[in-house]
Amino acid sequence: MRMQEDIINIKINKPSATIYNSVKSSWDHISKPLDGLGDFEELICRIAAIQATETPVISKRAAVIFCADNGIVEEGISQSSKDITLSVAKALGSGISSACTLAGHAGVDIIPVDIGIDCEEKISGVRDMKISKGTRNFFKEPAMTLDETLRAIDCGINLVKELSEQGYGIISTGEMGIGNTTTSAAVLACLLNIDSDIITGRGAGLDDDGLSRKRQVIKTAIDKYFNGIILNNDLEYSNDHKSISNIDSKNYKDKNRTLEILRNLGGLDIAALTGTFIGGAIYHIPIVIDGLISATAALIAKRLIPGVKDYMIASHAGRESGCLLALQELGLRPYIEGNMALGEGTGALMLFPLIDMVFDFYKYAAKFSDYEIDEYKRF
């Protein structure tokens, strides 16, 4: 397993600028107005640059969906019980979930992973990478130990390595876990140093009283962990509670404190997704962000290792307000605005048909030379 210093010291090479510029030039030879397909032209340039080839592989694609329970559910922050996590994981393993339906149309292999479901059974069709049977209730104690956090991150990195070796060229992200909009909102509020009410939404459908309870739980927990005691800046931590005091926005970018935010308030799914984004940068595979939870993980990954951002693709602006704020902090623009909040990585899956259309256009559309007319010139 990678230790804390191993993770925060990972060095990332930039995607190929040479390939990017070459593909950009190829777009200009196609019979169309310059930048006629807008951001989608740049998307193909970025995918090619990440894979370091002018003919990127996108036909073999996977969606990794990390499933985990969250102890914070004990505080009544969701209208659903944690049993739903296991039920949806079984549906993912059986190929009948919402994500599986969309993936079938998009030609995406679904890879569901048990990273922390609160159950004893091995789930058919679901990868067993369980770190623990859910997290602890962060209203009462830190959600994870540092060891659990690092192990989950490592699982994400290693899964990308495995998929890379199997020939996958692009990976989308997803998750399933009752309570994970609460964990994400808490983590993201700390990362952005903003009032948590701004980004705490209704999740899967809370009423007004439930939303009020959710907001109060998050505020109280943030105050508990991040006020009153100075965080030890050493690389080595015990599994005991630690907290952060008087942290300004600049210090929030500190790698060790980012890990503390994740382990105190986050979830095993968020940690594993963080590793997935890091793995994409290590193994030169573009990783597609889904909604709030994976966008939060993407921001954690960037705070830990800034270079990973160049390997991320934003799919959609989810309904939860924190999603767009996280993407803005990442400096990424989503391609779809559909007010979606289904989960399971479904928003990210919907980007693949668009990528396919644009990539086919890039490969097969007529060139100006086919019409024997002059190309547009850039000024």
Buried (B, 14 or more C-beta within 10 A) or exposed (E): EBBBEEBBEBEBEEBBEEBBEBBBEBBBEBBBEEBEBEEBBBBBBBBBBBBBBBEBBBEBBBBBBBBBBBBBBBBEBBEBEBEBBBEBBBBBBBBEBBBBBBBEEBEBBBBBBBBBBBBEEEBEBBBEBBBBBBBBBBBEBBBBBBBBBBBBBBBBBBBBBBBBEEEBBBBBBBBBBBBBBBBBBBBBBBBBBBEBBBBBBBBBEBEEEBBEBBBBBBBEBBEBBBEEEEBEEEEEBEEEEBBBEEBEEEEBBBBBBBBBBBBBBBBBBBBBBBBBBBBBBBBBBBBBBBBBBBBBBBBBBBBBBEBBBBBBBBBBBBBBBBBBBBBBBBEBEBBBEBEBBBBBBBBBBBBBEBBBEBBEBBEEBEBBEEEEEEEEEEE
